[in-house]
Amino acid sequence: MRGSEVPRGTLVDRVLVAFEGEGSGEGELAFGQLGLWQSIAKSGTKTVAYVAEADPGTTVDAVADMLGFMVGRHQSLRTHLLLRESGPPRQRVSTTGEIPLVVVAAGTDDPAEVAEALSAHWQVVPFAFETEWPVRMGAVVAGGAVTHVVTVILHTSIDAFGLSALATDIGARDPQTGAPAGPVTTLPPLAQAAREATPAGRRQNQQSLRYLERVLRTAPTRLFGEPRYDGEPRFEMLRYRSRAIGMAIHAVAARERVDDSPALLASFVVGVGRVAGVNPVVTIVLVSNRFRPGYADSVSALIKVSPFVLDVADLTMGDAVARAASRALNTYKNAYYDAYEQDEVVRRVERERGEELDLSCYYNDRRQRDRVHAGVAPPTADEIRAALADSELSWKQEADVPKAKLYLQLDDPPGAVELVLSADGRYFSRADLATLARTIEEAAVQAAIEPETPTGLVRPAAAGAAR
């Protein structure tokens, strides 16, 4: 493992954990892997990371047993990438091998800080794709026991929903024997790639690319205009935790009898429009694809991106949510295609339109909790208003900040929705990001308790208006 030195604490052991699993072979990358490989090739290491506080009395042997179980059970975690001179790599799945577990003594340092430092370090150290397994795991020890387990996995092997599926699978083991709850029934990446190469898979690919082309022909080409601030590209990250947003989208979902996703998407688009003075807004939506047959619980990378254009001029907030709901379905359905063929479509549309497309605004709803709220009474207007006082704003950079002009990730801590907003400081200052977070919250609350409120966007939009 490259960069195996630890930034905090003391490296005391590197345990080689043997694993064995079913299924092996070599083949092309699946659609989900292709897009993430492009991101790695353009921007460097991309990972999914998780730091867990260990149960009292956890031993290094117990962590090693978990590591061997999960790598042996899931093909994506025992996959090497085979680099080629041109084009994306291929992948090779092995049945057996050994993977290191790094043991770090916290010493006099705070074990939680040691774990976070190790995670941040591993997230930026490049993987040796052809020789290193895609899983890095560390056990932080203090007082003779493991206090924290650090897991960092290469993004071509897993996404956030795949990490959740992995955690569920590990938690379902028999507590006495360690046996799994049952056989793996979901499609691993090699099988996904084989399915995608079939005639049916190629038809899905072409259908998605045709949708992509139609949307790109309607997208604004200069979404955010010229940079408003001087300097080199620089990226800030804001976190805004809001009980009011969570309650508001629940209320909208109950009223409209849909899940709460369209309310959040419409609130984001309206928020961007109000703060940046643009309309329509084109945002690149990240789609999990786990609604497809055989993919729901797959420990793999299935996320893809799909462009979404929404014009909210002269609408009410209620209308904006309804429009988002009606148009988002096609966005989700068509987020499944070959990323290299996608690039060809984008280049062709740009040539024919005679200008470069600004595809720099991203929307990633990575919430894990139920979005339907079935059987749960919605909050009242007074309860939603009261919750506004509890909103919390903080600035905390992740090790790998998205390098986009604007990027929203949505998380779901208990009882709230958290906006994780990052932006290029040439287009959005810290003050702009803070205003945007509060404006998204305002739009969500209006959609819930004052749906007749105008979006505030009109035609023609004043692109580049003051923020």
C-alpha positions as CSV (number, residue, x, y, z in Angstrom):
1,M,0.0,0.0,0.0
2,R,1.5,3.3,-1.0
3,G,1.7,6.0,1.6
4,S,1.3,3.5,4.4
5,E,2.9,5.8,6.9
6,V,0.4,7.2,9.3
7,P,-0.1,10.9,9.9
8,R,-1.0,10.5,13.6
9,G,-0.3,7.9,16.2
10,T,2.2,5.1,15.7
11,L,2.1,2.2,13.2
12,V,2.5,-0.9,15.3
13,D,1.5,-3.7,13.0
14,R,0.4,-4.6,9.4
15,V,-1.6,-7.8,9.6
16,L,-2.0,-9.7,6.4
17,V,-5.5,-11.0,6.3
18,A,-6.2,-14.0,4.0
19,F,-9.5,-14.1,2.1
20,E,-11.3,-16.5,-0.3
21,G,-14.5,-16.0,-2.2
22,E,-16.5,-17.2,-5.2
23,G,-16.2,-15.9,-8.7
24,S,-13.3,-14.6,-10.6
25,G,-12.5,-13.4,-14.1
26,E,-11.5,-10.5,-16.3
27,G,-13.6,-8.1,-18.3
28,E,-14.5,-4.5,-19.1
29,L,-15.6,-2.0,-16.5
30,A,-19.4,-1.7,-15.9
31,F,-21.2,1.6,-16.6
32,G,-21.0,2.8,-13.0
33,Q,-17.3,2.1,-12.8
34,L,-16.6,3.9,-16.1
35,G,-17.9,7.2,-14.9
36,L,-16.0,7.0,-11.7
37,W,-12.8,6.0,-13.5
38,Q,-13.1,9.1,-15.6
39,S,-13.4,11.2,-12.4
40,I,-10.3,9.5,-11.0
41,A,-8.4,10.0,-14.3
42,K,-9.3,13.8,-14.3
43,S,-9.0,14.7,-10.7
44,G,-7.0,12.1,-8.8
45,T,-8.0,9.5,-6.2
46,K,-11.7,9.1,-5.5
47,T,-12.8,7.1,-2.5
48,V,-15.7,6.2,-0.2
49,A,-14.6,6.5,3.4
50,Y,-16.1,5.6,6.8
51,V,-14.8,5.9,10.3
52,A,-16.6,3.8,12.9
53,E,-16.3,3.8,16.6
54,A,-15.7,0.2,17.7
55,D,-17.8,-1.6,20.3
56,P,-16.1,-1.9,23.7
57,G,-13.7,-4.8,23.9
58,T,-13.2,-5.1,20.1
59,T,-9.9,-6.8,19.2
60,V,-7.6,-6.6,16.2
61,D,-8.5,-10.2,15.4
62,A,-12.2,-9.3,15.2
63,V,-11.5,-6.5,12.8
64,A,-9.3,-8.8,10.7
65,D,-12.1,-11.4,10.6
66,M,-14.5,-8.7,9.4
67,L,-12.1,-7.6,6.7
68,G,-11.5,-11.1,5.4
69,F,-15.3,-11.7,5.4
70,M,-16.2,-8.7,3.4
71,V,-13.4,-8.9,0.8
72,G,-14.0,-12.6,0.3
73,R,-17.7,-12.2,0.0
74,H,-17.9,-9.3,-2.4
75,Q,-16.2,-9.5,-5.8
76,S,-15.9,-5.7,-6.2
77,L,-13.6,-5.6,-3.1
78,R,-11.1,-8.1,-4.5
79,T,-10.8,-6.5,-7.9
80,H,-7.6,-5.0,-9.5
81,L,-7.8,-2.5,-12.4
82,L,-5.7,-3.4,-15.5
83,L,-4.5,-0.2,-17.0
84,R,-4.3,0.3,-20.8
85,E,-2.4,2.9,-22.9
86,S,-5.7,4.3,-24.2
87,G,-9.2,4.1,-22.9
88,P,-10.4,2.9,-19.5
89,P,-8.8,0.0,-17.7
90,R,-10.2,-3.6,-17.6
91,Q,-10.9,-5.3,-14.3
92,R,-9.7,-8.6,-12.8
93,V,-11.5,-10.4,-10.0
94,S,-9.5,-12.9,-7.9
95,T,-10.8,-15.7,-5.6
96,T,-8.0,-15.6,-3.0
97,G,-5.4,-13.3,-1.7
98,E,-4.1,-11.4,1.3
99,I,-5.0,-7.8,2.2
100,P,-3.3,-5.7,4.9
101,L,-4.9,-4.5,8.1
102,V,-3.0,-1.5,9.5
103,V,-2.9,-1.3,13.3
104,V,-2.2,2.2,14.7
105,A,-1.6,3.0,18.4
106,A,-3.1,6.3,19.4
107,G,-0.7,6.8,22.3
108,T,-1.3,10.1,24.0
109,D,-3.4,11.4,21.0
110,D,-7.2,11.4,20.9
111,P,-8.1,8.1,19.1
112,A,-10.9,9.7,17.2
113,E,-8.5,12.3,15.8
114,V,-6.0,9.7,14.9
115,A,-8.8,7.8,13.0
116,E,-10.0,10.9,11.2
117,A,-6.4,11.8,10.2
118,L,-5.7,8.3,8.8
119,S,-9.0,8.4,6.8
120,A,-8.2,11.8,5.4
121,H,-4.6,10.7,4.5
122,W,-5.8,7.5,2.7
123,Q,-8.4,9.4,0.8
124,V,-5.7,11.4,-1.1
125,V,-2.9,8.9,-1.4
126,P,-3.2,7.3,-4.9
127,F,-4.0,3.7,-5.2
128,A,-1.6,1.3,-7.0
129,F,-4.5,0.1,-9.2
130,E,-2.9,-3.0,-10.6
131,T,-1.4,-4.4,-7.4
132,E,-3.3,-2.9,-4.5
133,W,-6.7,-4.2,-3.4
134,P,-9.3,-1.5,-3.4
135,V,-9.9,-1.6,0.3
136,R,-7.7,0.1,3.0
137,M,-8.6,-0.7,6.6
138,G,-7.0,0.5,9.8
139,A,-7.6,-0.4,13.5
140,V,-6.9,2.4,15.9
141,V,-6.0,1.0,19.4
142,A,-5.9,2.6,22.8
143,G,-5.9,1.1,26.3
144,G,-5.4,-2.4,24.8
145,A,-8.5,-2.4,22.6
146,V,-9.6,-1.2,19.2
147,T,-11.4,2.2,19.5
148,H,-12.0,3.0,15.9
149,V,-12.1,1.2,12.5
150,V,-11.1,3.2,9.4
151,T,-12.3,2.0,6.0
152,V,-11.4,3.7,2.7
153,I,-12.5,2.0,-0.5
154,L,-11.6,3.0,-4.1
155,H,-14.7,4.6,-5.7
156,T,-14.7,2.2,-8.7
157,S,-15.5,-0.6,-6.3
158,I,-18.2,1.0,-4.2
159,D,-20.5,4.1,-3.8
160,A,-22.2,5.4,-0.7
161,F,-25.3,3.2,-1.2
162,G,-23.0,0.2,-1.8
163,L,-21.2,1.0,1.5
164,S,-24.6,1.0,3.2
165,A,-25.4,-2.4,1.7
166,L,-22.0,-3.7,2.9
167,A,-22.6,-2.5,6.4
168,T,-26.0,-4.3,6.4
169,D,-24.5,-7.5,5.1
170,I,-21.8,-7.4,7.8
171,G,-24.4,-6.7,10.5
172,A,-26.5,-9.7,9.3
173,R,-23.7,-12.2,10.1
174,D,-24.5,-14.9,12.7
175,P,-23.1,-13.5,15.9
176,Q,-21.9,-17.0,17.0
177,T,-20.5,-18.5,13.8
178,G,-19.9,-15.5,11.7
179,A,-21.8,-17.1,8.8
180,P,-23.5,-14.8,6.3
181,A,-27.2,-14.4,6.3
182,G,-27.5,-16.0,2.9
183,P,-25.8,-16.2,-0.5
184,V,-25.0,-13.0,-2.5
185,T,-27.8,-12.6,-5.0
186,T,-27.1,-9.2,-6.5
187,L,-25.0,-8.6,-9.6
188,P,-21.3,-7.8,-9.1
189,P,-19.5,-5.5,-11.6
190,L,-18.3,-8.3,-13.9
191,A,-21.9,-9.5,-14.3
192,Q,-23.1,-5.9,-14.7
193,A,-20.7,-5.3,-17.5
194,A,-21.7,-8.6,-19.2
195,R,-25.4,-7.6,-19.0
196,E,-24.6,-4.1,-20.4
197,A,-22.9,-5.7,-23.4
198,T,-26.1,-7.6,-24.4
199,P,-28.5,-6.3,-27.1
200,A,-30.9,-5.2,-24.3
201,G,-28.0,-3.4,-22.5
202,R,-27.0,-1.6,-25.7
203,R,-30.6,-0.5,-26.3
204,Q,-30.7,1.0,-22.8
205,N,-27.4,2.7,-23.4
206,Q,-28.6,4.3,-26.7
207,Q,-31.9,5.3,-25.1
208,S,-30.1,7.1,-22.3
209,L,-27.7,8.8,-24.8
210,R,-30.7,10.1,-26.9
211,Y,-32.2,11.5,-23.7
212,L,-28.9,13.1,-22.8
213,E,-28.7,14.8,-26.2
214,R,-32.3,16.1,-26.0
215,V,-31.6,17.7,-22.6
216,L,-28.3,19.2,-23.6
217,R,-29.9,20.9,-26.6
218,T,-32.1,22.8,-24.2
219,A,-29.5,23.5,-21.5
220,P,-28.2,27.1,-20.9
221,T,-24.6,27.2,-22.1
222,R,-23.3,29.8,-19.7
223,L,-25.0,28.9,-16.4
224,F,-22.9,31.1,-14.0
225,G,-21.3,33.4,-16.6
226,E,-17.8,34.8,-16.0
227,P,-16.1,34.5,-12.5
228,R,-17.3,37.2,-10.1
229,Y,-14.2,37.0,-7.9
230,D,-10.5,37.1,-8.7
231,G,-7.8,34.5,-8.1
232,E,-7.1,30.9,-8.9
233,P,-9.7,28.1,-8.5
234,R,-10.3,27.4,-4.8
235,F,-13.0,25.3,-3.2
236,E,-14.9,25.9,0.1
237,M,-17.2,23.4,1.8
238,L,-20.2,24.4,3.9
239,R,-22.4,22.2,6.0
240,Y,-25.9,23.3,6.9
241,R,-28.0,21.0,9.1
242,S,-31.7,21.8,9.1
243,R,-34.6,20.2,10.9
244,A,-36.9,22.6,9.0
245,I,-35.9,21.2,5.6
246,G,-36.5,17.6,6.7
247,M,-39.9,18.5,8.1
248,A,-40.8,20.7,5.2
249,I,-40.2,18.0,2.5
250,H,-42.1,15.5,4.7
251,A,-45.1,17.8,4.6
252,V,-44.8,18.3,0.8
253,A,-44.5,14.5,0.3
254,A,-47.7,13.9,2.4
255,R,-49.7,16.6,0.6
256,E,-48.6,15.5,-2.9
257,R,-48.6,11.8,-2.1
258,V,-45.1,11.3,-3.5
259,D,-41.7,10.8,-1.9
260,D,-39.8,13.9,-0.7
261,S,-37.1,14.0,-3.4
262,P,-38.8,16.4,-5.8
263,A,-39.3,18.9,-3.1
264,L,-35.6,19.0,-2.3
265,L,-34.7,19.1,-6.0
266,A,-37.1,22.0,-6.7
267,S,-35.8,23.9,-3.6
268,F,-32.3,23.6,-4.8
269,V,-33.1,24.8,-8.3
270,V,-35.1,27.7,-6.9
271,G,-32.4,28.5,-4.4
272,V,-29.7,28.6,-7.1
273,G,-31.9,30.7,-9.3
274,R,-32.7,33.3,-6.6
275,V,-29.1,33.6,-5.4
276,A,-27.2,33.4,-8.7
277,G,-29.9,35.2,-10.8
278,V,-30.2,32.4,-13.4
279,N,-33.0,30.5,-15.0
280,P,-33.4,27.8,-16.3
281,V,-30.9,25.9,-14.2
282,V,-29.1,22.8,-15.5
283,T,-27.9,20.6,-12.8
284,I,-26.1,17.2,-13.1
285,V,-28.0,14.8,-10.9
286,L,-26.3,11.8,-9.5
287,V,-28.5,8.7,-9.7
288,S,-27.9,5.5,-7.7
289,N,-29.4,3.0,-10.3
290,R,-30.3,0.6,-7.5
291,F,-33.9,0.5,-8.6
292,R,-32.8,-1.7,-11.5
293,P,-33.4,-5.5,-11.2
294,G,-30.6,-7.2,-9.4
295,Y,-28.9,-4.1,-8.2
296,A,-30.6,-3.1,-5.0
297,D,-28.1,-4.5,-2.5
298,S,-25.1,-4.7,-4.7
299,V,-21.8,-3.9,-3.0
300,S,-20.5,-2.0,-6.0
301,A,-20.4,1.4,-7.8
302,L,-23.7,2.0,-9.5
303,I,-24.0,5.8,-9.4
304,K,-24.2,7.7,-12.7
305,V,-24.9,11.3,-13.7
306,S,-27.8,12.6,-15.7
307,P,-28.5,16.2,-16.7
308,F,-31.7,17.9,-15.5
309,V,-33.0,21.2,-16.7
310,L,-35.8,23.0,-14.9
311,D,-37.4,26.3,-15.8
312,V,-39.1,27.8,-12.7
313,A,-39.8,31.3,-14.0
314,D,-43.3,32.6,-13.3
315,L,-44.2,29.5,-11.2
316,T,-45.3,29.1,-7.6
317,M,-43.3,26.9,-5.3
318,G,-46.0,24.3,-5.4
319,D,-45.9,24.3,-9.2
320,A,-42.1,24.1,-9.1
321,V,-42.2,20.9,-7.0
322,A,-44.8,19.4,-9.4
323,R,-42.7,20.2,-12.4
324,A,-39.6,18.8,-10.8
325,A,-41.5,15.6,-9.9
326,S,-42.8,15.1,-13.5
327,R,-39.5,15.7,-15.1
328,A,-37.1,14.0,-12.7
329,L,-38.4,10.5,-13.5
330,N,-36.8,10.6,-17.0
331,T,-33.6,11.9,-15.5
332,Y,-33.4,8.9,-13.2
333,K,-34.5,6.4,-15.8
334,N,-31.9,7.4,-18.3
335,A,-28.9,7.7,-16.0
336,Y,-27.4,4.4,-17.3
337,Y,-24.9,4.5,-20.2
338,D,-21.3,4.3,-21.3
339,A,-19.5,7.4,-20.0
340,Y,-17.1,7.5,-22.9
341,E,-20.0,7.5,-25.4
342,Q,-21.6,10.3,-23.3
343,D,-18.5,12.4,-23.8
344,E,-18.9,11.9,-27.6
345,V,-22.5,13.2,-27.4
346,V,-21.5,16.2,-25.3
347,R,-18.7,17.1,-27.8
348,R,-21.0,16.7,-30.8
349,V,-23.8,18.9,-29.2
350,E,-21.2,21.6,-28.4
351,R,-19.9,21.6,-31.9
352,E,-23.4,21.9,-33.4
353,R,-24.4,24.6,-30.9
354,G,-21.1,26.4,-31.5
355,E,-20.3,26.9,-27.8
356,E,-19.1,24.9,-24.7
357,L,-21.8,23.7,-22.3
358,D,-21.5,24.7,-18.6
359,L,-22.1,21.4,-16.8
360,S,-20.7,22.5,-13.5
361,C,-23.6,22.4,-11.1
362,Y,-24.1,19.0,-9.4
363,Y,-26.9,17.6,-7.2
364,N,-26.2,14.4,-5.2
365,D,-29.0,13.2,-2.9
366,R,-27.2,10.5,-1.0
367,R,-29.7,10.2,1.9
368,Q,-30.1,6.7,3.2
369,R,-33.3,7.1,5.2
370,D,-36.9,6.4,3.9
371,R,-38.1,9.2,1.6
372,V,-41.8,8.2,1.5
373,H,-42.7,8.7,5.2
374,A,-45.6,6.3,4.9
375,G,-47.7,6.2,8.1
376,V,-45.9,9.1,9.7
377,A,-48.0,12.2,10.4
378,P,-46.6,15.3,8.7
379,P,-45.4,18.2,10.8
380,T,-47.6,21.3,11.1
381,A,-46.8,24.7,9.7
382,D,-46.0,26.0,13.2
383,E,-43.7,23.1,13.9
384,I,-41.8,23.7,10.7
385,R,-41.4,27.5,11.4
386,A,-40.2,26.7,15.0
387,A,-37.5,24.4,13.6
388,L,-35.9,27.2,11.7
389,A,-34.2,28.4,14.9
390,D,-32.3,25.1,15.2
391,S,-30.5,25.3,11.8
392,E,-26.7,24.9,12.2
393,L,-24.1,26.2,9.8
394,S,-20.4,25.1,9.9
395,W,-17.3,25.0,7.6
396,K,-15.6,21.6,7.4
397,Q,-13.6,20.5,4.4
398,E,-13.6,16.9,3.3
399,A,-10.3,15.4,2.2
400,D,-11.6,15.4,-1.4
401,V,-13.7,18.5,-2.1
402,P,-15.6,18.2,-5.4
403,K,-14.0,20.4,-8.0
404,A,-17.1,21.9,-9.5
405,K,-18.4,25.5,-9.7
406,L,-21.3,24.3,-7.4
407,Y,-21.9,20.9,-5.8
408,L,-24.6,20.0,-3.4
409,Q,-24.6,16.7,-1.4
410,L,-27.6,15.8,0.8
411,D,-27.1,13.8,3.9
412,D,-29.7,12.7,6.5
413,P,-28.5,12.8,10.1
414,P,-31.2,11.9,12.6
415,G,-34.1,14.3,12.4
416,A,-32.7,16.6,9.9
417,V,-31.4,17.1,6.3
418,E,-27.8,18.3,5.9
419,L,-26.7,20.4,2.9
420,V,-23.1,19.9,2.1
421,L,-22.4,22.7,-0.3
422,S,-19.0,23.2,-2.0
423,A,-18.1,25.7,-4.7
424,D,-15.3,27.4,-6.6
425,G,-14.6,30.6,-4.8
426,R,-14.3,32.5,-8.1
427,Y,-18.1,32.0,-8.5
428,F,-19.4,31.7,-5.0
429,S,-17.9,33.3,-1.9
430,R,-18.4,32.0,1.6
431,A,-21.1,34.6,2.1
432,D,-22.8,33.4,-1.2
433,L,-22.7,29.8,0.0
434,A,-24.2,30.7,3.3
435,T,-26.9,32.7,1.6
436,L,-27.6,29.8,-0.8
437,A,-28.0,27.3,2.0
438,R,-30.6,29.5,3.8
439,T,-32.3,30.2,0.5
440,I,-32.7,26.5,-0.2
441,E,-34.2,26.1,3.3
442,E,-36.5,29.1,2.7
443,A,-37.7,27.6,-0.6
444,A,-38.4,24.2,1.0
445,V,-40.4,25.8,3.8
446,Q,-42.4,27.9,1.3
447,A,-43.2,24.7,-0.7
448,A,-44.5,23.1,2.5
449,I,-46.6,25.9,4.1
450,E,-47.0,28.6,1.5
451,P,-47.0,26.7,-1.8
452,E,-48.6,29.7,-3.6
453,T,-45.4,31.7,-3.0
454,P,-43.8,32.8,-6.4
455,T,-40.4,31.3,-7.1
456,G,-39.2,34.9,-7.8
457,L,-37.7,33.9,-11.2
458,V,-39.0,35.6,-14.2
459,R,-38.4,35.7,-18.0
460,P,-35.9,36.7,-19.2
461,A,-33.6,35.7,-16.4
462,A,-30.9,38.3,-15.6
463,A,-27.9,36.0,-16.0
464,G,-25.0,37.1,-13.7
465,A,-27.2,39.3,-11.5
466,A,-25.8,40.3,-8.2
467,R,-25.7,37.6,-5.6
